[in-house]
Amino acid sequence: MPYLHHRTLAGELAEIIAHTDMSADAWPEFAKRFCEAIPGTKAAFLANDRAIRRDVSLVQFGFDTRILGSFAEHYGYINPWIASKARLPILSPQRTEQFHPSSSFGDTEFYRDFLVPLGESDAATVLKIWGDGQRNAELVVHYAARHDQRLNAVIEPVLKALAPVMNDALARLRIRMLTDQETRRTHFVDAMADPAFILSRNGKVLAANAPAQALVRQGDLVRIAAGDRLEILDQNAANIVRDSSAKVTRGERLPFGSDTVRLGSQGRSHAAAIYPMMTHLGAGFGLLAPTEASILLVIRPLLEVTPLSTELLRERFGLTAAEARLALKFTSGASLPEISRVLNISYQTGRTQLRSIFAKLNVRRQAEMVALLLSIIG
């Protein structure tokens, strides 16, 4: 059958983009019209994330969704085209039959158990729309390898004409998602009663609720330094926050609420807790949202009712004198090696005493122990 002239089709598809400013809802309409205009094709927008080393389908048209469901679960991880696609130039359509023909992996599980059941999908023209070094956004138009040159001759000029339009639209969409992300952060901390900050990996304040802003104005615990960075005046607490941020940035696991430290200033006491806030990219085009590892810092004012003492801990929890001395030291934010040196005991003795303290306080982690002891003060 005759196809629309590539300029006519590109103009029509560009109108879909322009009319909706390429919101996430517009991409399915785009894919549907593309495939209707070029019979024998199936279209999918994919995100390729280097961290998880797989393709993720964002939007698709023409595929059996029951089969495509297995792509996210399994076949996206073993897709032989992934490595080759990572090297493709941006905004330049490329044929899979040129850079990695399906005949070269016809005996693989991916070909036999995924491509064959999809039907007429063992070749594609790929347009990398956007990439940031870690993730790519691609439009992949599939068709039968035996029709490769004929269909690509229709597809390629359309994609070339649309490439800059789609790139610009995706950039606008990412900016909109970033704005939405900032709004959600603000709403999240605003709902908290205690002073709460969301900090970037370099300590920049991304969001702060009203109690947190009041704490900044008081100026005796925290303040805003150059570059909108939060400066914690207690050096020990500042070190813990900095180290936790570094862990999050490196992708290390930071147990929820694991780092708790006591702050004190002019007779006032606070418990500061640190929580990882690795932004989940979500589904669909949310996978391409700008993201940044961040942390939630909550500073809870404590009432000075009665000071902690070894006698109080021995009476309330049945700790020995040595265990009570060790437990008290943790409320200052010191580490076990530091405390062991101060108390002139071996590190192993300190660990043994700490396990006994955990059992008597019915906690499993150091952060829980500190939080419990600080709650006695408040």
ChimeraX attribute file (.defattr): number of C-alpha atoms within 10 A of each C-alpha:
attribute: neighborCount
match mode: 1-to-1
recipient: residues
	/A:1	5
	/A:2	6
	/A:3	11
	/A:4	12
	/A:5	12
	/A:6	18
	/A:7	13
	/A:8	12
	/A:9	21
	/A:10	21
	/A:11	15
	/A:12	15
	/A:13	21
	/A:14	18
	/A:15	13
	/A:16	17
	/A:17	22
	/A:18	15
	/A:19	11
	/A:20	13
	/A:21	15
	/A:22	21
	/A:23	18
	/A:24	16
	/A:25	12
	/A:26	15
	/A:27	20
	/A:28	17
	/A:29	15
	/A:30	21
	/A:31	21
	/A:32	16
	/A:33	17
	/A:34	22
	/A:35	17
	/A:36	13
	/A:37	13
	/A:38	17
	/A:39	12
	/A:40	16
	/A:41	22
	/A:42	23
	/A:43	25
	/A:44	23
	/A:45	25
	/A:46	22
	/A:47	24
	/A:48	23
	/A:49	18
	/A:50	14
	/A:51	8
	/A:52	11
	/A:53	16
	/A:54	21
	/A:55	25
	/A:56	23
	/A:57	22
	/A:58	21
	/A:59	20
	/A:60	23
	/A:61	21
	/A:62	16
	/A:63	16
	/A:64	12
	/A:65	12
	/A:66	9
	/A:67	13
	/A:68	18
	/A:69	13
	/A:70	12
	/A:71	20
	/A:72	13
	/A:73	10
	/A:74	13
	/A:75	21
	/A:76	21
	/A:77	16
	/A:78	15
	/A:79	18
	/A:80	17
	/A:81	16
	/A:82	16
	/A:83	12
	/A:84	11
	/A:85	19
	/A:86	17
	/A:87	9
	/A:88	15
	/A:89	14
	/A:90	19
	/A:91	20
	/A:92	15
	/A:93	23
	/A:94	20
	/A:95	20
	/A:96	21
	/A:97	17
	/A:98	12
	/A:99	12
	/A:100	16
	/A:101	16
	/A:102	21
	/A:103	12
	/A:104	10
	/A:105	14
	/A:106	14
	/A:107	10
	/A:108	14
	/A:109	13
	/A:110	19
	/A:111	20
	/A:112	12
	/A:113	12
	/A:114	20
	/A:115	19
	/A:116	13
	/A:117	13
	/A:118	17
	/A:119	13
	/A:120	17
	/A:121	21
	/A:122	22
	/A:123	25
	/A:124	27
	/A:125	22
	/A:126	25
	/A:127	26
	/A:128	25
	/A:129	26
	/A:130	22
	/A:131	18
	/A:132	9
	/A:133	9
	/A:134	12
	/A:135	19
	/A:136	20
	/A:137	26
	/A:138	23
	/A:139	25
	/A:140	23
	/A:141	28
	/A:142	27
	/A:143	22
	/A:144	16
	/A:145	19
	/A:146	11
	/A:147	12
	/A:148	19
	/A:149	12
	/A:150	10
	/A:151	21
	/A:152	20
	/A:153	11
	/A:154	15
	/A:155	22
	/A:156	20
	/A:157	17
	/A:158	21
	/A:159	23
	/A:160	16
	/A:161	17
	/A:162	21
	/A:163	23
	/A:164	15
	/A:165	18
	/A:166	21
	/A:167	18
	/A:168	16
	/A:169	19
	/A:170	23
	/A:171	17
	/A:172	15
	/A:173	20
	/A:174	19
	/A:175	14
	/A:176	15
	/A:177	20
	/A:178	16
	/A:179	14
	/A:180	13
	/A:181	16
	/A:182	14
	/A:183	12
	/A:184	13
	/A:185	17
	/A:186	17
	/A:187	14
	/A:188	15
	/A:189	23
	/A:190	19
	/A:191	11
	/A:192	13
	/A:193	13
	/A:194	16
	/A:195	22
	/A:196	27
	/A:197	27
	/A:198	26
	/A:199	24
	/A:200	21
	/A:201	20
	/A:202	15
	/A:203	19
	/A:204	19
	/A:205	20
	/A:206	18
	/A:207	22
	/A:208	23
	/A:209	20
	/A:210	17
	/A:211	18
	/A:212	22
	/A:213	17
	/A:214	12
	/A:215	16
	/A:216	19
	/A:217	13
	/A:218	11
	/A:219	12
	/A:220	14
	/A:221	20
	/A:222	18
	/A:223	17
	/A:224	16
	/A:225	13
	/A:226	8
	/A:227	10
	/A:228	13
	/A:229	16
	/A:230	22
	/A:231	18
	/A:232	21
	/A:233	16
	/A:234	15
	/A:235	11
	/A:236	16
	/A:237	22
	/A:238	16
	/A:239	12
	/A:240	18
	/A:241	26
	/A:242	15
	/A:243	13
	/A:244	23
	/A:245	27
	/A:246	16
	/A:247	16
	/A:248	21
	/A:249	18
	/A:250	11
	/A:251	11
	/A:252	11
	/A:253	10
	/A:254	17
	/A:255	12
	/A:256	12
	/A:257	17
	/A:258	18
	/A:259	23
	/A:260	28
	/A:261	25
	/A:262	23
	/A:263	24
	/A:264	16
	/A:265	11
	/A:266	7
	/A:267	7
	/A:268	12
	/A:269	20
	/A:270	21
	/A:271	21
	/A:272	21
	/A:273	23
	/A:274	25
	/A:275	22
	/A:276	23
	/A:277	18
	/A:278	14
	/A:279	14
	/A:280	12
	/A:281	13
	/A:282	10
	/A:283	11
	/A:284	17
	/A:285	23
	/A:286	17
	/A:287	21
	/A:288	25
	/A:289	23
	/A:290	16
	/A:291	15
	/A:292	14
	/A:293	20
	/A:294	25
	/A:295	26
	/A:296	23
	/A:297	23
	/A:298	23
	/A:299	24
	/A:300	18
	/A:301	17
	/A:302	18
	/A:303	15
	/A:304	14
	/A:305	9
	/A:306	10
	/A:307	11
	/A:308	16
	/A:309	13
	/A:310	19
	/A:311	14
	/A:312	15
	/A:313	21
	/A:314	16
	/A:315	11
	/A:316	11
	/A:317	14
	/A:318	15
	/A:319	21
	/A:320	17
	/A:321	13
	/A:322	13
	/A:323	20
	/A:324	22
	/A:325	18
	/A:326	21
	/A:327	25
	/A:328	19
	/A:329	18
	/A:330	21
	/A:331	22
	/A:332	17
	/A:333	18
	/A:334	16
	/A:335	12
	/A:336	19
	/A:337	14
	/A:338	13
	/A:339	21
	/A:340	19
	/A:341	12
	/A:342	11
	/A:343	13
	/A:344	10
	/A:345	12
	/A:346	13
	/A:347	15
	/A:348	12
	/A:349	10
	/A:350	21
	/A:351	14
	/A:352	12
	/A:353	18
	/A:354	20
	/A:355	16
	/A:356	15
	/A:357	23
	/A:358	16
	/A:359	11
	/A:360	13
	/A:361	18
	/A:362	12
	/A:363	15
	/A:364	12
	/A:365	13
	/A:366	20
	/A:367	20
	/A:368	18
	/A:369	21
	/A:370	24
	/A:371	20
	/A:372	15
	/A:373	18
	/A:374	23
	/A:375	12
	/A:376	16
	/A:377	15
	/A:378	17
